[in-house]
Amino acid sequence: MDKSAKNTAATRQVELIIRQLDSLSTLPEIAAGYLAKLADGAIDRRALGEIIESDAALSARILSLAYKERVVFTNDKPSVSEAVAKLPASTIRQAVLSSKVFSAFEADYDADSARTLSRKQLALHGLGVACCAADIAELVLGENQKQLAYSAGLLHDIGKLALDEVMPKSFERMVNEAKSQNASLQHVEQKHLGIDHAVIGRRLAEKWHLPSEIALAIWLHHSDPEIMCENLPAARIAGIVRLADIITRQCDIGMSGSFDLPDSISQLMESLSVSTEQIADIRNRLTGQVRQRSELLGLDAVGGAAAYCELIGATAAKLAHDNTELTSQNRQLLMSGAHMGFVCEFLSGVSAQMSAIEVAAVFASGWQRHYQTGPVCVYVQSEDDEGLLEAAVVDSSGRLGTQVISRTGEGPIAGEKSTGEFGIFDADDSVKWLLEQIECEFDPARTQIAPLLIGSGAIGGIIFERRGPAEARGQLELFGTVASVGAQIIALASARLRQGRLSEQFARLLGEQRESRSALAAAKSLQAVAEMAAGAAHELNNPLAVISGRVQLLYDAEGDEKKKETLRQIQERAEEISRIVSDLMSFARPEEPAPKTVSVRALIDEAVRRTAKASSLKALIAELVSIDELGQVCVDEEQVVTAIANILSNALESYPAGTGPIRIDGGCEQPAGFAAFEIIDSGCGMDANTLAKAAQPFFSAPAAGRKRGMGLAHAQRLIQLNNGSLHLASRPGAGTRVTIRLPVGR
C-alpha cells in the first residue's frame, strides 16, 4: 500500500473510532457539583439546568435526548434550558448520572493540569465563545436566537474533545506541535490525520441529532462567513461563532489549542453589521460572564476528582438498578430469533445519519445474536478508496470493534465460490488474506462466508463461525433476503457518506477561493505601488541632476568656507535622494532574472559577507545549521544574495547593539521541488500589526525618517521573481523567523 493509501487508511481508522463515540466526558469538578444536587433524589431543574448549559458534554447529551424525545421548542429555536424544563425528570437524571467523567479516579494527581491543553482551559475557552456568541447574536439576529448561538459557541470545539477522548496521546502530541510551530491546530490535524476537529465535530453533531444550525457552526467556524452565507444562508450563526472565537482568543480566555495569531475581525464585523463600539462593550463584559459561569461549574475548585469519588457512593445503588434493567432488556432481545424479527430489529436500529460501517456493525451484532453464531465479521468495500475495506467485527463475547483492511486477494470480494447469487459457503484459501487481517480468531473448520449483494455484484460479505448444524436448504432463501436487506441499507448509507464528503470538499474549495482572491488583490496592490514608484523615480531624476550639477559649480566657485559647508550638505542630501530614487527603480522595475545553478551555501556565504561589510562589522555572528545538505538551486545569484542580505540587515537591526546573533537553519520542512531554510534572530520581534505590514513597500517600524522601509519588500519581490517564496513569523520579545524557499536546480 502506497503512502496515499496509508494516509487514507489512517483517516478511516480515526473516523471508525469517532463513530463509536456516544458521548463526551465531563470534568470531575462539574460532576461533583451535579451529583451533590442529585444526592437527595430531588431535581432542582433551574440549578441543574445552569450547570448543564455551561458544560459542552452535558449540553450535547441533553440536546440529543430532546431530539429523541421529540421535544417541541418555542419558535422552533432549540435551547438547553427549555429542553431541561420539558424533558421528564427521570430522563434528565439518568442522562446526567450516566455521563462519563474525565480522569475521575485520579484523586491524588491532577493529570489534566500537566497537559499543554488542559480540559479546564478548553472548557473556559468554550464558555468564552458561548457568552460572546450570545451577545453578538442578540445584536445581529435578535433575542430569540441568543440561546441557540450560545449553545453553538459552547459546542464549537466538540471535535477536539472527541479526539482527546479516543486518542489522548496523539492529540497531546498534535497540540504540542501546534505550540512549537505557532501554528493552527486545525492544520496540524489535517497533516497527521487527513481530517480536522471541525469535520469530526460536524459528524458527531449529526450522529447525535444536534440542531442543524449548531452542526453548521461546528463545521464552518473556521470558514469565511461571507462566502459561506452566499451558498449556505443557514450558516449565519457560524459567522457569529467564528467572530466570538477570535475575540475570545484575543482576550486570552482559556486555551483553544491553536497557537497561530488570531485573524482580523474587521471583515467579520462588516459582514455581520456590528460596530466597533458594540464589540468593545461585549469585550468589557466577557471576562466577568466567563468568571461567573466558571464559579458555577466549580472549575477553580481544588480536589475535584476526590470530591467526585466521595459522591460516587451516594449514586451507586441507583446506577446498579439502572444497569440491572438494561441487562434485563438485553436478555429479552437475545431471545428473539426469527428471520423477520431480525430484519425488523435491524431496520429500527439504524438511522439516516449512520455511516455504512455503523450500519454494518448493527447488522453484525444482530446476526450473531439471532443466529447464535460465534465471531462475526461484516465487511464492506470502501467506495472512494480502492484496495481498502471497512470491517465491523463482533467477537465471541459480543464485543464490537471496527477496523480498516487492505485487500490483497485477486478474486471476487466474497471468495471464489461467490457467483453473483446468494449462498453460504465454507471459507477457503481465496479469503485467507481477509481472515489473517481480522482482529479476531475464527475456527477454520466452522467458518463460513456469504456475500452482500447489490444486483449481481458484491459490495462486501459476512464471515461467521457456525456453532450449530448447517442451515437447511429451505432456509437459504430467507438468509438471502436478510443479507439483501442489510446490503441495501449499507449501500444507501455509503451513498449518503459520499454526498457528505462532496459537500465538505465544496466548502474547502470555497475557502481556497477566498485565499486566491486575497492573493490576487495583494498582487494588484503591489503592481500599483511599483508603477507609482517607477513614475516618481522618473520625475525626480532630471531635477536631481540639475540640482547636483549647479551645487557643484557653486561649490567650486565659492571661497567662503561656511557657505561651502552649506553647499556640501546640499550635495550630500541630493546624493541621498538619488540613492532613494535608485532603490525605487530597483524595486519597481527589477531586471529579469538570469537563473543559473548555484549552491545555497554559496548564496548565504556571500550575503553574510556583504551584510557584515555594510554594517561595518569585522564578522557577522551567524550560526549555519544543515545548510550544505540543501544542495543547489536555480536562481539569479545577484538578486537572491541581495534579498538575503536585506533580511540579514533587518535581523541585525532588531538587536540594540546591532550585532546578532543570527541562526540560518536548513533543518526545516523541505517542500517538493524547493530548498528551504530559515533565518532566525532573537531580537525585539514584531507585534501582529507590524508583522502584517512588514513586507509592504515604504513601511518601517522605527520612528519616521529613520528608514525607507524597502528592505523586506525588496527582498520579497526579488525572491518571488526567482519563483521562490518568503514567509515571516514573529512575536514581540521572541524574535523573528523568516522562511525562504528557492527552486532546486534543474
C-alpha positions, -999 to +999 in steps of 0.1 A: +000+000+000+015+034-011+018+064+012-015+079-001-034+047+008-017+046+042-028+082+050-063+073+038-063+042+060-053+063+090-081+088+083-107+060+080-094+044+113-099+078+131-134+080+116-143+045+127-132+052+163-151+085+164-182+069+151-184+047+182-183+077+205-218+080+220-210+109+244-182+132+258-167+132+292-173+160+317-148+172+342-149+157+378-154+192+393-186+196+373-197+160+381-192+166+418-215+197+415-244+179+399-240+148+420-244+169+451-276+183+437-290+149+428-279+131+460-312+137+478-333+123+449-350+155+440-341+176+410-338+214+411-343+219+374-332+256+374-299+249+393-292+217+373-300+235+340-275+262+347-248+235+351-258+216+320-260+246+297-225+257+308-208+223+300-203+211+264-206+174+272-239+177+292-254+202+267-247+179+237-263+150+257-294+169+266-300+183+231-296+148+217-322+135+242-345+163+233-345+152+197-351+115+206-380+125+230-394+148+203-394+180+224-411+209+207-393+241+213-407+276+213-404+293+179-386+262+168-354+275+184-338+247+205-322+256+238-307+236+266-327+254+293-360+247+276-350+210+270-343+206+307-376+222+316-396+199+292-378+165+295-390+140+321-372+143+354-362+106+352-347+111+318-326+141+329-314+122+360-304+091+340-286+112+314-266+132+340-258+102+362-246+081+332-223+107+318-186+098+316-162+117+338-127+127+327-098+113+349-124+106+375-104+083+397-070+101+397-078+117+430-042+121+441-029+135+409-044+162+386-033+148+353-052+175+334-030+203+349+002+187+335-011+189+298-003+216+274-040+220+266-059+211+297-096+202+296-103+230+320-087+256+298-106+242+268-138+244+288-130+281+297-124+288+260-158+272+251-176+293+278-159+325+264-170+317+229-205+308+241-211+341+261-196+362+233-216+345+206-248+350+226-242+388+229-233+391+192-264+371+182-286+394+203-274+423+182-274+406+148-303+381+150-324+392+179-332+379+214-350+347+201-317+333+187-294+343+216-296+309+233-291+289+201-259+310+193-248+304+229-250+266+225-233+268+191-204+286+207-202+262+237-201+232+214-180+246+185-149+226+196-165+192+204-143+177+177-113+185+199-129+169+229-137+138+208-101+135+196-089+139+233-114+111+243-103+085+217-066+093+212-054+114+241-017+108+235-018+116+198-040+147+204-015+159+230+014+155+205-005+175+179-012+203+204+025+204+213+034+205+176+010+234+170+025+252+200+061+247+189+054+259+154+030+288+164+005+270+141-032+264+138-042+231+154-066+225+125-037+225+101-017+200+123-047+177+125-051+177+087-014+170+083-014+139+106-050+126+104-062+138+070-093+152+089-098+180+114-118+187+145-144+208+126-154+180+103-153+155+132-175+178+153-200+181+125-203+143+121-208+139+158-234+167+158-253+149+130-249+115+147-263+129+180-291+149+161-280+183+174-298+213+158-287+219+122-276+255+130-253+242+157-239+214+134-232+241+107-215+263+132-193+235+145-183+226+109-178+261+094-165+282+124-131+283+107-145+292+072-151+326+055-187+335+066-192+360+037-185+332+011-204+306+030-235+327+035-237+332-002-240+294-006-254+284+028-278+311+042-284+290+073-247+294+082-251+329+097-246+316+132-213+300+121-200+335+113-211+347+147-193+318+164-161+325+143-161+361+154-167+351+190-139+325+188-114+352+176-125+377+202-121+351+230-086+342+218-077+378+217-089+382+253-068+352+264-098+334+279-089+297+283-070+280+255-082+267+221-051+245+212-042+268+183-011+289+186-013+309+154-022+346+156-060+352+156-074+366+123-085+402+120-122+407+128-129+438+107-143+418+077-164+397+101-178+428+118-186+443+085-204+411+072-224+409+104-231+447+106-216+450+141-199+483+151-165+487+169-183+502+199-206+472+202-177+448+201-158+469+227-188+466+250-190+429+245-153+425+253-157+445+285-184+422+298-169+389+286-144+382+314-170+387+341-195+365+323-170+336+320-159+340+356-195+337+368-200+305+347-167+291+358-176+296+395-209+279+389-192+248+374-165+248+402-136+249+377-115+267+402-122+242+429-093+222+443-096+184+446-124+180+421-116+143+414-116+135+451-149+152+457-164+132+428-151+099+442-168+107+475-202+113+458-200+081+438-212+060+467-244+080+471-254+072+435-240+037+431-273+020+441-293+039+416-268+032+388-268-005+397-306-005+395-305+011+360-278-013+348-299-043+360-329-030+340-306-026+309-292-061+313-327-075+316-337-057+283-306-071+266-316-107+276-350-102+262-335-091+229-313-122+228-344-144+230-357-130+196-348-155+168-369-153+137-356-140+104-382-113+101-376-104+137-340-098+128-350-076+098-374-055+119-349-050+147-322-042+123-343-016+105-353+000+138-317+001+149-303+021+121-309+058+112-304+081+082-273+096+099-253+064+102-223+056+080-220+024+061-197+008+087-220+018+115-249+001+097-227-030+092-219-030+129-256-031+138-261-059+112-231-079+125-244-078+161-279-088+151-266-117+130-246-131+159-275-126+184-303-140+163-284-169+147-264-179+179-231-179+160-195-174+172-175-144+160-190-124+131-173-100+106-193-079+082-170-061+058-178-036+030-159-022+002-148+014+006-165+034-022-137+060-026-106+041-016-098+012-040-080-016-022-094-008+013-123-025+032-140-014+064-150-042+087-172-045+118-161-074+140-181-090+169-160-114+190-173-145+209-182-124+239-202-099+219-177-071+219-179-049+188-150-033+171-142-017+137-111-018+115-097-010+081-085-039+060-062-038+030-075-060+001-047-082-013-068-110-028-072-110-066-106-129-068-142-119-060-145-098-028-166-126-012-144-155-023-140-177-054-173-196-047-193-163-049-210-164-084-234-134-081-261-154-064-266-157-027-251-187-009-234-197+023-200-213+017-172-228+038-143-204+039-113-214+017-079-201+007-094-174-015-104-154+016-073-164+037-059-128+032-091-115+048-091-138+078-054-131+085-062-093+090-094-096+111-086-088+147-105-119+160-098-156+160-121-178+138-122-217+139-113-225+102-133-257+104-165-238+113-160-205+094-185-197+066-189-168+043-219-152+025-219-123+000-237-090+005-252-085-030-265-054-048-279-068-081-254-094-092-223-077-077-210-080-041-203-049-020-189-070+008-196-101+028-204-118+061-179-141+078-192-160+108-183-191+129-211-216+128-219-231+162-250-252+154-258-276+125-257-263+089-287-244+076-314-263+058-317-257+021-352-243+026-339-215+048-312-203+023-337-180+006-346-164+039-310-159+048-305-143+013-334-119+020-319-109+053-285-103+037-301-084+008-318-060+032-285-055+050-267-048+017-293-023+005-292-003+038-254-003+038-253+009+002-277+037+010-255+048+039-224+047+017-241+069-009-250+094+018-214+095+031-202+102-004-226+131-007-214+145+027-178+143+016-186+162-016-202+190+004-171+191+026-149+193-005-171+221-018-166+240+015-129+235+013-128+248-023-147+279-013-120+285+014-093+282-013-112+306-035-111+332-006-073+327-002-067+331-040-089+362-041-068+377-013-035+368-030-047+384-063-057+416-045-023+418-029-005+413-062-026+440-079-018+464-050+019+456-053+019+463-090+002+496-084+029+506-059+056+495-083+041+517-111+038+546-087+074+542-076+087+540-112+068+572-121+081+591-091+117+580-097+115+591-134+101+625-124+128+631-097+159+621-117+161+651-140+156+678-113+181+660-091+207+660-119+202+698-123+204+705-086+235+683-082+253+699-111+245+735-101+256+729-065+289+715-077+295+746-098+287+769-069+309+749-046+339+752-069+335+789-073+328+797-036+356+810-013+337+813+019+342+781+040+308+784+058+290+787+025+310+758+011+299+737+041+263+745+034+267+737-003+284+704+006+254+694+028+231+702-001+252+680-023+251+651+002+213+653+005+209+653-032+231+622-034+209+606-007+178+614-027+195+599-057+201+567-038+164+566-028+154+570-064+178+541-073+161+520-047+127+529-060+137+520-096+153+487-084+120+478-066+096+490-093+114+476-124+140+450-114+160+433-141+147+400-155+164+372-135+192+353-152+189+320-134+218+296-131+226+267-108+243+277-076+247+262-041+226+275-012+258+277+008+274+300-017+244+323-017+244+325+021+281+330+025+281+359+001+251+375+017+267+372+051+299+388+038+280+418+022+259+423+054+290+424+076+307+449+053+275+471+050+272+471+088+309+479+094+314+446+113+346+425+112+324+394+111+287+387+113+278+364+143+259+338+122+254+301+130+248+279+099+230+246+105+223+219+079+230+243+050+254+222+030+227+194+028+204+217+008+224+213-024+219+236-054+191+259-065+183+276-099+181+314-093+196+347-103+226+347-079+229+385-076+192+391-069+189+363-043+221+374-025+207+409-023+174+396-009+191+375+018+215+404+027+184+427+032+169+401+055+201+397+075+204+435+078+168+436+092+177+409+117+207+428+129+186+460+134+163+440+158+192+439+183+200+470+204+237+466+197+231+456+160+255+426+161+233+395+163+235+365+168+216+351+137+208+314+131+205+302+095+189+267+097+182+243+068+167+216+090+131+228+084+105+211+063+116+207+026+087+210+002+089+190-031+109+210-057+123+236-033+152+241-009+141+258+023+160+275+051+151+298+080+168+330+091+162+333+129+170+361+152+163+366+189+158+403+187+128+425+197+103+408+174+071+423+159+035+425+171+007+413+148+001+447+133+037+453+124+041+417+111+012+421+087+028+452+071+065+443+074+069+433+037+049+462+024+069+489+005+077+521+024+066+506+058+092+509+086+086+500+123+113+525+136+104+562+141+095+582+109+125+593+089+150+567+101+144+540+075+129+539+040+111+506+046+122+489+014+144+461+028+119+433+033+096+445+004+126+444-020+137+410-007+103+395-011+100+409-047+134+395-057+127+361-043+093+359-059+108+369-092+130+338-089+100+316-083+106+314-046+086+324-015+093+343+017+072+338+049+075+358+082+067+347+117+074+369+148+063+376+183+072+406+205+102+398+226+106+363+210+125+373+178+116+368+141+118+337+118+120+342+080+114+311+059+128+312+024+121+286-003+141+286-035+135+263-065+160+235-067+185+233-096+173+215-127 
